[in-house]
Amino acid sequence: MNYGILLLVLGGFLLGGAWSIWKADSDTAGRTGPQLFVAVLLLVAAGLATAAGILRLV
């Protein structure tokens, strides 16, 4: 299997996880600090995996 495609798929899963955490807000206080931290962390990881996958395919 081509590792570029694998990295693109991984980036998509991480992006989906970031979106899921971003949409999951608590009932009382909105998004909490840890939720924001994990969402941003997953977003950065998704960006890196996607960029690495694109560069690997080129």
TARAUR-V896524 format. One record per helix or strand. SS is the DSSP state (H for helix, E for strand). FROM is the first residue (numbers start at 0). TO is the last residue. Records with the same first field share a line. If there is no record, write none. Layout:
# TARAUR-V896524
SS->FROM-TO  FROM-TO
This chain:
# TARAUR-V896524
H->2-22  32-56
E->25-25  29-29
